Amino acid sequence: MERDLVCGMIAKAEFNYEFNGETFYFCSDLCRNEFRNSPVKYLKPTRSSEFTDGIEERKIAYFSMEIGIDSQIPTYSGGLGILAGDTIKSCADLKVPLIAVTFLYRKGYFEQKLDTEGNQQEIPVQWNPIDFLRPLTNKISIKVENREIFIGAWQYDVIGVNGYSIPVIFLDTNLEENSEYDRGLNDYLYGGNQWYRMLQEIVLGIGGVRMLNSLGYSGIKKYHMNEGHAAFLTLELLNKIRKNVDLKLDYEAVRELCVFTTHTPVPAGHDQFSYDFVNNALREFIPADVLKMLAGEEKLNMTFLALNLSRYVNGVAKKHGEVSRSMFPGYNIESITNGVHSSTWVCSSFQKLYDKYIPDWKNDPYSLRYAMSIPKDEIWNAHLEAKKKLIEYVNIKTNIDLGFDILTIGFARRAAAYKRADLVFSDINRLLKIADNAGKLQFIFSGKAHPQDGMGKDLIKKVYAISKILEDKVKVVYLENYDIELAKLLVSGVDLWLNTPSKPQEASGTSGMKAAHNGVPSLSVLDGWWIEGCIEDITGWSIGTSQNNESNNQQDADSLYDKLEFAVIPTFYQGKEYWVNIMRHAIAINASFFNTHRMVQQYVLSAYN
C-alpha cells in the first residue's frame, strides 16, 4: 500500500485497501501541519459495494465489560464504557463489519445520591431492558464448578448516519434455569467480590464467544478485547482451535485472531484472580500449567492472558503506549489515541453551526478543521446558547445562583484520588485573591466514586466542604449522578475544561475531547491525550511541564494558579476575540483529530488487518 506523505491544508491521494476480501475506499484528504508528526489515512464512509446487514458479513467481534450507548441503558460506569459506545457508533457510520458483546446489568452501575455533606449513596437503577432491547431466543451454557450457568441474550442495533447497523449483544444470566446467585451475576457492573467479578468475566469471555457461535456469527476474523475483562475468550478459542493431528493447543492461531486494547497505566487496575478461584470455577477447562504459562505464576492476571494471546496490542495514547511498554517489558505494545463520537457530543447550537458551514462534518469529522473559517461572533453565540442551558439547569437543580457572565470551569469525571479534584483548592487564600484581582470564577463538579472507593468518596465530601467555606466568593457546585446526558450539558456549557490527573495515571482521557468539539478549551496536566492535543495558548493551556514523569502536588497547584491568574482569566475577560480564536482552534485542531472516526480507521488499518 502506498503511503504518501501529505502536507498542506488539502491533498488528495486515493487508493483501495483489501480487508478480508472486501475492497475499502480510502482518501488521504488530510493535512500534516506543524502540529502533527505524521499523516493519518482516513477511511471514507463509502465502499466499492454496499454492506448488507447479514450475519455472515461480520468479521470483527468487539468485547467490552461495559458499553455506554444511551443514558437510559445504564450498562456503563465511565470512560471505558463511553469509549466503547462511541467506537461502535463510528463503526456504524463507517460501515465496519463489527458486532459487539457486553453484559446486561439489571441494576446498572448505580444511581448516585448526595446528601448536604456530600456523602454518596448508591441506589439501584430502575430500568426495564424490554423497553430498549430486543430479546433473543438463543441460549447457551457454560460449566462452572459442577453446575451449568445458562446465558441468554438481548440485542440493540446502533444505526449509523448512512443506515448501516451494528448489533450489540447483551449477555444475561437472569434465567429461570439458574440458581438465585447465578441470576444475580447480571445485577451490578463492577459489583460484588472477586469471585463475583471473575464469574462475570467468565460469562463475558467464554459465554460471549459461545453466544456468537449460537447466533450464527461463524465468520469472525478478529476478537477485539476492550480491556482485559474479556480475556477469558482466549481460553475458549484455545479449546475450539486445536491442531488437527495431536489436538494440541494452537497458540499462534489464537494470537492471529485476537486484538487487545489496554486502558490502565496503574498495576493495581489490572484484574487478577487467585488460581484457587480459577481452578474451582473452570476445573479442567484449560490445564493449570498452561494457565500459569499464559497468565502468570502467582495469580491469573487478565492483562497477561490477553497480552500473551493477542497478535496486536495497543495503549490508548502515545504516552500510555510508552507507559504500558515499561509496565510490560518484552511485549510489542502500539498506541492508538482515543477519540469521541463527534455527532454524539456536539451540542445542538454547534450542530446547527457546523451544518451551516461544514455540511459533511458528521460523515467526515476531520472536516471540522474548517471551523477556522466560521465567523467568531457565531462561534461565541453558539457557546452562549449552550452555556445558558447549563447555567439554567444548575440553578434550578441546586438553587445556587450561578452567573451567566462569570468564567465557568468544569471538572467532571470518575471521583478517584488520582484525578485530584481538590487540586484547584490547594491554596484557598490564593484562589480567593485570584478571583478578587483577576476576575470572577465559578466551578461545576460532577462524578461518581466507586462504591468501595473510600478515598474517592472523601474527595466528593471535601469539594462539598470547600464550597461552603468559599460561599459566594467563589461558587462551587457538585452535580450528582453524572451520566451521558449531564456530560453533554457540561462539556458544551462550561467556558473551560479542567483536568488534573496525577501523572502518569491518565491513560488517555476523553472528556476534554468532548469539550473541544464544542469549542471549549482545556486547562490540563500534560498526561494522556493532552500531551498530543495541547498547543499552548492555541488549543488551551497546560499545567506543569512535560519534563516531569511524575506529578508534584505543590508544583502542579502553583502552575494551575499561575495559568488561571496570568493567562486564562485575563484572556476570558479582556481578550474575548483571542478567547474565541482559541475556541476555533480547539475545534479545528483537536476535534478534527481526536474523534472515534479517525480512531476506528486506525484500528482497521493496524489492528484488524
C-alpha positions in Angstrom: 0.0 0.0 0.0 1.4 3.4 -1.0 1.7 5.7 2.0 2.3 9.2 0.6 3.5 12.0 2.8 0.9 14.7 2.8 1.3 18.3 3.7 -0.6 21.5 3.2 -4.2 22.0 4.1 -5.7 19.8 1.4 -4.1 17.0 -0.5 -5.8 14.1 -2.2 -4.4 10.6 -2.9 -6.9 7.9 -3.4 -6.3 4.1 -3.2 -8.1 0.9 -2.4 -7.5 -1.4 0.5 -8.3 -5.1 0.7 -9.6 -6.4 4.0 -10.9 -10.0 4.3 -11.9 -10.0 0.6 -13.6 -6.6 0.7 -12.4 -3.5 -1.0 -12.5 -0.3 1.0 -12.0 3.1 -0.5 -9.6 5.5 1.2 -8.5 9.0 0.7 -5.6 10.9 2.3 -7.6 14.1 2.4 -5.6 15.2 5.4 -3.1 17.8 6.4 0.2 17.2 8.0 0.7 20.6 9.7 3.3 21.8 12.1 1.4 20.3 15.0 1.3 16.7 13.7 4.3 14.4 13.2 2.8 12.1 10.6 -0.2 11.8 8.3 -3.1 9.5 9.1 -5.1 7.6 6.4 -8.8 8.1 6.6 -11.4 5.5 5.7 -14.3 7.3 3.9 -17.8 6.2 4.8 -18.3 4.6 1.4 -17.1 1.4 -0.2 -16.9 -0.2 -3.6 -20.0 -2.2 -2.8 -22.6 -1.8 -0.1 -22.6 -3.9 3.0 -25.6 -6.0 3.8 -26.9 -6.5 7.4 -26.4 -10.2 7.2 -24.8 -12.3 9.9 -22.2 -13.8 7.6 -20.6 -10.4 6.9 -19.5 -9.7 10.5 -15.7 -10.0 10.7 -14.9 -8.3 14.0 -16.2 -9.1 17.5 -15.7 -6.3 19.9 -15.9 -7.3 23.6 -16.3 -4.8 26.4 -17.4 -5.2 30.0 -19.3 -2.0 29.8 -20.8 -0.1 26.8 -22.4 3.3 27.1 -24.8 3.9 24.2 -27.6 5.7 25.9 -28.1 7.2 29.4 -31.3 5.2 29.6 -29.4 2.0 29.2 -27.2 2.1 32.4 -24.6 -0.5 31.4 -21.6 1.8 31.8 -19.7 3.5 34.6 -17.5 6.0 32.9 -14.8 6.5 30.3 -14.3 2.9 29.3 -17.9 2.3 28.5 -18.5 5.6 26.8 -15.4 5.0 24.6 -16.9 1.6 23.7 -20.2 3.2 22.8 -18.6 5.9 20.7 -16.4 3.3 19.0 -19.5 1.3 18.0 -21.3 4.4 16.7 -18.3 5.3 14.5 -18.1 1.7 13.2 -21.8 2.0 12.2 -21.1 5.4 10.5 -18.1 3.9 8.6 -19.8 0.6 7.9 -17.1 -1.5 9.6 -18.4 -5.1 9.8 -18.4 -5.4 13.6 -20.6 -7.0 16.2 -20.3 -6.0 19.9 -20.6 -8.2 23.0 -21.2 -6.9 26.5 -23.1 -7.6 29.8 -26.6 -6.6 30.7 -26.7 -5.0 34.2 -30.2 -5.0 35.5 -29.4 -2.7 38.4 -26.9 -0.6 36.4 -23.7 0.8 37.9 -25.7 2.8 40.4 -27.7 6.0 40.8 -25.8 8.5 42.9 -27.5 10.5 45.6 -25.5 13.1 47.6 -26.6 14.5 50.9 -25.9 18.0 52.1 -22.5 17.0 53.3 -21.5 15.2 50.1 -22.0 11.7 51.4 -22.6 9.4 48.5 -25.5 6.9 48.5 -25.7 4.2 45.8 -29.2 3.3 44.6 -30.0 0.5 42.1 -31.1 1.9 38.8 -34.7 1.2 37.8 -34.9 0.3 34.2 -36.5 -2.4 32.1 -34.4 -4.0 29.3 -37.5 -4.8 27.2 -38.1 -1.0 26.8 -34.8 -0.6 24.9 -33.5 -4.1 23.8 -34.8 -6.9 21.7 -34.7 -10.4 23.5 -33.2 -13.2 21.5 -34.3 -16.8 21.7 -30.8 -18.3 21.7 -29.5 -19.8 24.9 -26.1 -21.3 25.7 -24.4 -22.6 28.8 -21.0 -22.7 30.5 -19.9 -25.2 33.1 -18.7 -23.5 36.4 -17.8 -25.7 39.4 -20.2 -28.6 39.0 -23.1 -26.7 37.5 -24.3 -25.2 34.3 -24.8 -21.4 34.1 -27.3 -20.7 31.3 -26.9 -17.5 29.4 -29.5 -15.7 27.2 -29.0 -12.5 25.1 -30.6 -9.3 24.1 -29.8 -7.1 21.1 -29.6 -3.4 20.5 -28.9 -2.1 17.0 -26.7 1.0 16.6 -27.7 2.7 13.3 -25.0 4.8 11.5 -25.6 8.0 9.6 -25.9 6.0 6.4 -28.3 3.4 7.8 -25.7 0.7 8.5 -26.4 -1.3 11.6 -24.0 -2.6 14.3 -25.6 -5.3 16.6 -24.8 -5.1 20.3 -25.3 -8.3 22.1 -26.1 -8.1 25.9 -25.5 -11.3 27.8 -28.0 -12.2 30.5 -27.8 -14.9 33.3 -31.2 -13.9 34.9 -32.8 -17.0 33.6 -35.2 -19.4 35.5 -32.8 -22.3 34.9 -30.1 -20.7 37.0 -29.7 -20.5 40.8 -30.5 -17.3 42.6 -26.8 -16.5 42.8 -26.1 -17.0 39.1 -29.2 -15.0 38.2 -27.7 -12.2 40.2 -24.5 -12.1 38.2 -26.3 -9.6 36.0 -27.1 -7.2 38.9 -24.3 -4.8 39.1 -21.4 -3.5 37.0 -18.1 -3.9 39.0 -20.1 -5.1 42.0 -19.6 -7.9 44.4 -16.4 -9.6 45.5 -13.6 -11.2 43.5 -15.5 -14.4 42.9 -18.5 -12.5 41.6 -16.3 -10.4 39.3 -14.5 -13.5 38.0 -17.7 -15.3 37.2 -18.9 -12.2 35.3 -15.8 -12.1 33.2 -16.0 -15.9 32.5 -19.6 -15.3 31.3 -18.4 -12.4 29.2 -15.4 -14.1 27.6 -16.3 -17.8 27.3 -20.1 -17.2 27.2 -19.7 -14.4 24.7 -17.8 -16.5 22.1 -20.4 -19.3 22.5 -23.3 -16.9 22.1 -21.8 -15.6 18.9 -21.5 -19.1 17.5 -25.1 -19.9 18.6 -26.3 -16.8 16.8 -24.6 -17.9 13.6 -21.6 -15.4 13.6 -19.2 -18.0 12.2 -17.1 -15.7 10.1 -15.4 -13.7 12.9 -11.7 -13.0 11.9 -10.8 -10.7 14.8 -11.8 -10.7 18.5 -11.1 -7.3 20.0 -10.8 -7.2 23.8 -11.5 -3.7 25.1 -9.5 -4.0 28.3 -8.6 -7.3 30.0 -12.1 -8.1 31.4 -12.9 -10.2 28.3 -9.6 -12.2 28.2 -11.2 -15.5 29.1 -12.4 -15.5 25.5 -8.9 -16.6 24.6 -9.3 -19.8 26.5 -12.5 -20.6 24.7 -10.7 -20.0 21.4 -7.8 -22.2 22.5 -10.2 -25.1 23.2 -12.0 -24.5 19.9 -8.9 -24.3 17.7 -6.6 -27.3 18.2 -4.1 -28.7 15.8 -5.6 -31.5 13.8 -3.0 -34.1 14.2 -2.5 -34.3 18.0 -5.2 -31.8 19.2 -2.5 -29.7 20.9 -3.5 -26.1 21.8 -2.7 -23.8 18.9 -1.5 -20.6 20.5 -0.4 -19.0 17.2 -3.8 -19.5 15.6 -5.5 -17.8 18.6 -3.0 -14.9 18.5 -3.9 -14.3 14.9 -7.5 -13.8 15.9 -7.0 -11.5 18.9 -6.6 -7.8 19.4 -6.1 -6.3 22.9 -6.5 -2.7 24.0 -5.2 -1.9 27.5 -6.5 1.3 29.2 -4.9 1.1 32.6 -1.5 2.6 33.4 -1.7 1.5 37.1 -0.7 -2.1 38.0 -3.5 -2.3 40.6 -6.0 -1.6 37.9 -5.4 -4.9 36.1 -7.8 -7.7 37.2 -6.1 -10.7 38.9 -7.8 -13.8 40.3 -6.3 -16.5 42.6 -5.7 -19.8 40.9 -7.8 -21.4 43.7 -10.8 -19.4 42.4 -10.0 -20.2 38.7 -9.4 -23.9 39.3 -12.6 -24.2 41.4 -14.6 -22.5 38.7 -13.1 -23.8 35.4 -11.8 -27.2 36.7 -10.1 -28.9 33.7 -11.2 -26.3 31.1 -7.6 -25.5 30.5 -4.6 -27.3 32.1 -3.2 -25.4 35.1 0.3 -25.3 33.8 -0.9 -23.7 30.6 -2.8 -21.1 32.5 0.3 -20.2 34.6 2.4 -20.0 31.5 -0.1 -17.6 29.8 -1.4 -15.6 32.8 1.3 -15.5 35.5 2.6 -17.8 38.2 1.1 -16.3 41.3 -2.3 -15.2 40.1 -4.2 -15.3 36.9 -3.6 -11.8 35.5 -6.1 -11.0 32.9 -3.8 -8.5 31.2 -1.0 -11.1 30.8 -3.6 -13.6 29.4 -4.6 -11.0 26.8 -1.0 -9.9 26.1 0.2 -13.5 25.5 -2.7 -14.4 23.2 -3.0 -11.3 21.1 -1.2 -10.5 17.9 -1.9 -6.8 18.1 -1.8 -4.8 21.4 -2.2 -1.1 21.9 -2.4 1.6 24.5 -4.9 4.5 24.1 -2.5 7.4 23.8 1.1 7.8 22.7 2.3 8.3 26.3 0.2 5.5 27.5 1.8 3.2 24.9 5.2 4.1 26.4 4.0 3.6 30.0 2.5 0.2 29.0 5.7 -0.9 27.4 7.6 -0.1 30.6 5.0 -1.9 32.7 5.1 -5.0 30.5 8.6 -5.2 29.1 9.1 -7.6 26.2 5.7 -7.0 24.7 5.2 -5.1 21.5 2.5 -2.5 22.5 1.5 0.1 20.0 -0.7 3.1 20.6 -3.9 4.4 19.0 -5.1 7.5 20.7 -8.7 7.5 21.8 -11.4 9.8 20.4 -15.1 10.6 20.8 -18.1 10.2 18.5 -18.4 13.7 17.1 -22.1 13.9 16.4 -23.0 12.4 19.8 -21.1 15.0 21.8 -21.6 18.2 19.8 -24.5 20.2 21.4 -27.4 21.4 19.3 -26.2 25.0 18.9 -22.9 23.9 17.5 -24.5 21.2 15.4 -26.6 23.9 13.7 -23.4 26.0 13.2 -21.5 23.0 11.7 -24.4 22.1 9.5 -24.3 25.6 8.1 -20.6 26.0 7.4 -19.3 22.4 7.3 -22.2 20.3 6.0 -20.4 17.0 5.8 -18.9 17.1 9.4 -20.9 14.1 10.7 -19.6 11.9 7.9 -16.1 13.3 8.0 -15.2 14.8 11.4 -11.8 15.8 10.0 -13.6 18.5 8.0 -14.1 20.3 11.4 -10.6 21.8 10.6 -12.6 24.3 8.5 -14.0 25.7 11.8 -11.3 28.4 11.4 -13.5 30.0 8.7 -16.6 30.2 10.9 -17.2 33.8 12.0 -16.1 34.4 15.6 -19.4 36.0 16.7 -21.3 32.9 15.6 -18.9 30.7 17.5 -19.4 32.8 20.6 -23.2 33.0 20.2 -23.4 29.2 19.8 -21.4 28.8 23.0 -23.6 31.3 24.9 -26.7 29.3 23.9 -25.1 26.1 25.4 -23.9 27.9 28.5 -27.4 29.4 29.1 -28.8 25.8 29.1 -26.2 24.6 31.6 -26.5 27.5 34.0 -30.3 27.4 34.0 -30.1 23.6 34.7 -27.7 24.1 37.6 -29.6 27.0 39.1 -32.9 25.0 39.0 -31.3 21.9 40.3 -29.2 23.4 43.1 -30.8 26.7 44.0 -27.3 28.2 43.7 -27.4 31.4 41.6 -24.5 30.9 39.2 -23.9 33.9 36.9 -24.1 33.7 33.1 -21.3 36.2 32.6 -18.8 34.6 35.0 -15.9 32.3 33.9 -17.3 28.9 34.4 -14.9 26.0 34.9 -16.0 22.4 34.6 -14.5 19.3 36.2 -16.4 16.0 35.7 -15.1 12.5 35.7 -14.9 9.4 38.0 -14.2 10.5 41.5 -10.9 8.9 42.2 -7.9 10.1 44.2 -5.5 10.3 41.3 -7.9 12.6 39.4 -7.2 15.2 42.2 -10.5 17.1 42.0 -9.3 19.1 45.0 -6.0 20.4 43.4 -7.6 23.7 42.5 -8.4 24.2 46.2 -4.9 23.5 47.4 -4.5 27.2 48.5 -7.9 28.7 49.1 -6.5 32.1 50.0 -4.6 32.4 46.7 -7.7 31.2 44.8 -9.8 33.9 46.5 -7.1 36.5 45.8 -7.1 35.5 42.1 -10.9 35.8 42.0 -10.7 39.3 43.5 -7.9 40.7 41.4 -8.0 38.8 38.1 -11.7 38.1 37.6 -14.6 36.1 39.0 -14.7 32.3 38.9 -17.3 29.6 39.4 -16.9 25.8 39.3 -19.1 22.9 38.4 -18.1 19.4 39.5 -19.6 16.1 38.9 -18.6 12.4 39.1 -19.4 9.1 40.9 -17.0 7.4 43.3 -16.8 3.6 43.1 -18.9 2.2 46.0 -15.8 0.6 47.6 -13.5 3.7 46.9 -13.4 5.5 50.3 -10.8 8.0 49.1 -13.0 8.9 46.1 -16.0 9.4 48.3 -13.9 11.6 50.6 -12.9 13.8 47.7 -16.6 14.5 47.0 -17.1 15.4 50.6 -14.1 17.7 50.5 -15.4 19.6 47.5 -18.7 20.0 49.3 -17.0 21.3 52.4 -14.9 23.8 50.4 -17.9 25.0 48.6 -19.4 26.1 52.0 -16.1 27.8 53.0 -16.0 29.7 49.8 -19.7 30.5 49.8 -20.5 33.3 47.4 -16.8 34.4 46.9 -16.2 31.6 44.5 -19.3 29.5 43.8 -18.7 25.7 43.7 -21.4 23.2 42.6 -21.2 19.4 42.7 -23.9 17.8 40.5 -25.0 14.3 41.4 -25.5 11.3 39.2 -23.0 12.1 36.4 -24.2 10.3 33.2 -24.2 10.8 29.4 -26.9 13.5 29.3 -25.4 15.5 32.1 -22.0 15.2 30.5 -23.4 16.6 27.2 -24.6 19.7 29.2 -21.3 20.2 30.9 -18.8 19.7 28.1 -20.7 22.2 26.0 -21.8 24.7 28.6 -18.7 25.5 30.6 -16.1 28.0 29.4 -13.1 26.0 30.4 -12.5 22.3 31.0 -10.2 21.5 33.9 -8.3 18.2 34.2 -5.7 17.5 36.9 -4.7 13.8 37.0 -1.6 12.7 38.8 1.0 11.7 36.1 1.3 9.1 34.6 -2.0 7.7 35.7 -4.2 9.2 32.9 -4.2 6.6 30.2 -6.0 8.9 27.7 -9.0 10.8 29.0 -11.8 11.8 26.6 -13.8 14.5 28.4 -11.6 17.2 27.2 -12.0 15.9 23.6 -15.8 16.2 24.0 -15.3 19.8 25.3 -13.1 20.7 22.3 -15.9 19.5 19.9 -18.0 22.3 21.4 -15.2 24.9 21.3 -14.4 24.6 25.0 -10.6 24.8 25.6 -8.8 22.7 28.3 -6.6 23.6 31.2 -5.0 20.3 31.9 -2.0 18.4 33.2 0.2 17.1 30.4 -0.7 13.5 30.6 -2.8 11.2 28.4 -4.2 12.7 25.2 -3.4 16.3 26.3 0.3 15.8 25.6 -0.8 15.4 21.9 -3.6 17.9 22.0 -2.1 20.9 23.9 -0.7 23.7 21.9 -0.2 26.4 24.5 -2.4 29.5 24.1 -3.8 28.0 20.9 -5.9 25.0 21.9 -5.8 25.6 25.6 -3.3 25.6 28.4 -1.0 23.2 30.2 -0.5 22.6 33.9 3.1 21.8 34.7 5.7 20.7 32.1 6.2 17.6 30.0 9.6 17.1 31.6 8.4 15.6 34.8 7.3 12.0 34.6 5.5 12.1 37.9 3.3 14.8 39.4 4.2 17.0 42.4 1.0 18.4 44.0 2.6 21.7 45.1 4.2 22.4 41.8 1.1 21.5 39.9 -1.1 23.7 42.1 1.3 26.6 41.6 1.2 26.1 37.9 -2.6 25.9 37.9 -2.9 29.1 39.8 -0.4 30.9 37.6 -2.2 29.9 34.4 -5.6 31.0 35.8 -4.2 34.3 37.1 -2.0 35.4 34.2 -3.4 33.6 31.1 -6.9 32.2 31.4 -8.8 34.8 33.3 -7.3 37.9 31.6 -7.9 36.3 28.2 -11.5 35.5 29.0 -12.5 38.9 30.4 -10.2 41.3 28.5 -9.3 39.4 25.3 -12.6 38.0 24.1 -11.6 38.0 20.4 -8.5 36.0 21.3 -10.5 33.6 23.5 -12.9 32.9 20.6 -9.9 32.3 18.4 -8.7 29.6 20.9 -12.2 28.1 20.8 -11.9 27.9 17.0 -8.5 26.2 17.2 -9.8 23.7 19.8 -12.4 22.6 17.2 -10.2 22.9 14.1 -7.1 21.1 15.5 -8.4 18.9 18.4 -12.0 18.0 17.5 -11.0 17.2 13.9 -8.4 14.7 15.1 -9.5 13.3 18.5 -12.6 11.6 17.3 -13.6 7.9 17.0 -13.8 8.0 13.2 -10.1 8.6 13.0 -9.5 6.1 15.8 -11.6 3.3 14.2 -9.9 3.9 10.9 -6.5 3.3 12.6 -7.8 0.1 14.2 -9.0 -1.1 10.7 -5.6 -0.4 9.2 -3.3 -1.5 12.1 -5.2 -4.0 14.3 -7.9 -5.7 12.2 -5.7 -6.2 9.1 
